[in-house]
Amino acid sequence: MHRFPIRVYYEDTDMGGVVYYANYLRYIERARSDWVRKLGNDQNAMREAGLIWVVQRVEADYRVPARFDDELLIETEVLKVSPARLIMGQRVMRDKVELFRAKVTVACVTAEGKPQRLPAEIRALS
């Protein structure tokens, strides 16, 4: 399980000081990028080689709102790996309270959008 801390800044919130719903997707994207980097996957090198990560599907549940200045922890775990897709579960936590949960399916494609096999270090997670 990968853990990634984030603090809620004023710019993340609406007028009521509650995190704007779309920002949860930004938070989990940052956590996935950090996780991939720590696995040794160089996304810049991939892009230069003509491969990019794309999100194919997101299922999201908003449970409890986060608020301005909260310290959050994004947890990412691998649920399933196939040669061409990676499915991850992600949770946004405040202390031990789950605020947001998502199931995210990602894949690799060429710059033209043609599906490609996942990088070896990712396929090895299966």
Backbone torsions as a table, in degrees:
resi	resn	phi	psi	omega
1	MET	NA	130.6	177.1
2	HIS	-97.6	138.8	178.8
3	ARG	-123.6	135.6	-175.5
4	PHE	-137.3	116.6	-178.6
5	PRO	-83.3	145.2	176.8
6	ILE	-143.1	142.0	172.4
7	ARG	-106.7	142.3	178.3
8	VAL	-82.3	122.7	177.8
9	TYR	-101.7	162.7	-178.9
10	TYR	-53.1	-41.1	-178.4
11	GLU	-63.2	-17.1	179.8
12	ASP	-83.5	-9.5	-169.2
13	THR	-109.9	164.3	173.1
14	ASP	-90.2	-170.1	-176.5
15	MET	-64.2	-22.1	179.7
16	GLY	-90.4	3.8	-179.6
17	GLY	80.3	12.3	179.1
18	VAL	-98.5	140.9	179.8
19	VAL	-60.1	127.5	176.3
20	TYR	-62.7	135.6	-169.3
21	TYR	-55.2	-38.5	-177.6
22	ALA	-68.3	-21.6	-179.2
23	ASN	-68.5	-23.1	175.0
24	TYR	-61.7	-36.2	177.4
25	LEU	-66.3	-36.2	175.7
26	ARG	-66.1	-42.0	179.6
27	TYR	-60.8	-46.6	-177.5
28	ILE	-71.5	-28.2	174.6
29	GLU	-64.7	-44.6	178.0
30	ARG	-60.2	-42.3	179.8
31	ALA	-64.1	-41.9	178.1
32	ARG	-64.0	-42.1	179.5
33	SER	-62.3	-41.6	178.0
34	ASP	-64.5	-42.4	179.6
35	TRP	-61.7	-47.0	179.9
36	VAL	-61.6	-42.1	178.5
37	ARG	-61.2	-43.1	-179.2
38	LYS	-69.4	-20.8	174.5
39	LEU	-77.7	-9.6	-179.6
40	GLY	96.2	11.5	179.1
41	ASN	-89.4	113.7	-178.9
42	ASP	-88.9	102.4	-176.5
43	GLN	-67.3	-29.0	175.7
44	ASN	-66.9	-43.3	177.8
45	ALA	-64.2	-38.9	176.9
46	MET	-60.6	-47.4	-179.0
47	ARG	-61.7	-41.4	178.0
48	GLU	-64.1	-28.5	177.1
49	ALA	-84.7	-0.8	176.7
50	GLY	92.1	15.5	178.9
51	LEU	-117.6	141.3	177.9
52	ILE	-138.8	152.4	173.9
53	TRP	-81.9	140.0	173.5
54	VAL	-133.8	146.5	174.0
55	VAL	-89.2	125.5	178.4
56	GLN	-94.0	-33.2	-173.6
57	ARG	-156.3	142.5	172.8
58	VAL	-135.4	127.2	170.0
59	GLU	-111.0	122.5	-173.2
60	ALA	-128.8	141.5	175.2
61	ASP	-126.4	123.1	176.4
62	TYR	-96.5	120.2	-172.9
63	ARG	-107.6	-53.8	-176.8
64	VAL	-138.2	136.5	-177.2
65	PRO	-72.6	143.8	168.1
66	ALA	-91.1	155.7	-175.3
67	ARG	-131.0	165.1	178.6
68	PHE	-47.5	132.0	175.7
69	ASP	76.0	3.8	175.0
70	ASP	-64.4	145.5	170.2
71	GLU	-98.3	120.1	-176.0
72	LEU	-114.0	158.6	175.7
73	LEU	-129.9	123.9	177.6
74	ILE	-99.5	122.8	179.4
75	GLU	-105.7	132.7	-179.6
76	THR	-126.3	130.5	176.2
77	GLU	-136.2	148.7	178.1
78	VAL	-80.8	128.4	176.8
79	LEU	-100.6	-38.6	-178.2
80	LYS	-158.3	140.0	176.2
81	VAL	-125.8	128.8	171.5
82	SER	-122.7	173.2	-179.6
83	PRO	-57.5	-28.5	-174.3
84	ALA	-117.8	-10.1	-176.9
85	ARG	-135.9	151.8	175.7
86	LEU	-129.4	126.5	177.6
87	ILE	-112.6	127.5	-177.6
88	MET	-124.1	148.4	169.7
89	GLY	-102.7	135.3	179.5
90	GLN	-133.8	140.7	178.8
91	ARG	-131.5	141.7	171.9
92	VAL	-105.8	122.0	-175.0
93	MET	-118.4	146.9	167.9
94	ARG	-124.4	113.6	-170.6
95	ASP	56.8	-120.2	180.0
96	LYS	-107.6	14.3	-178.0
97	VAL	-99.4	125.3	176.6
98	GLU	-80.5	120.6	-179.1
99	LEU	-96.2	-34.7	-171.9
100	PHE	-150.5	143.6	177.8
101	ARG	-137.7	140.0	178.0
102	ALA	-142.6	150.2	170.5
103	LYS	-116.5	119.0	-171.0
104	VAL	-120.2	129.2	175.4
105	THR	-107.7	124.5	178.4
106	VAL	-123.7	158.9	178.5
107	ALA	-147.1	169.3	173.0
108	CYS	-107.3	139.5	176.8
109	VAL	-136.9	162.8	172.6
110	THR	-76.9	171.7	177.4
111	ALA	-59.8	-23.3	178.6
112	GLU	-88.1	-2.7	178.2
113	GLY	92.3	8.8	-179.9
114	LYS	-81.1	128.6	-179.8
115	PRO	-59.8	144.5	179.2
116	GLN	-133.6	162.6	175.0
117	ARG	-66.1	148.7	175.9
118	LEU	-66.5	154.2	175.7
119	PRO	-57.7	148.7	-175.6
120	ALA	-55.7	-40.2	-178.2
121	GLU	-66.0	-24.4	177.2
122	ILE	-83.9	-44.7	178.3
123	ARG	-60.1	-30.6	-178.5
124	ALA	-67.2	-13.0	-179.8
125	LEU	-74.5	-13.5	-176.9
126	SER	-73.1	NA	NA
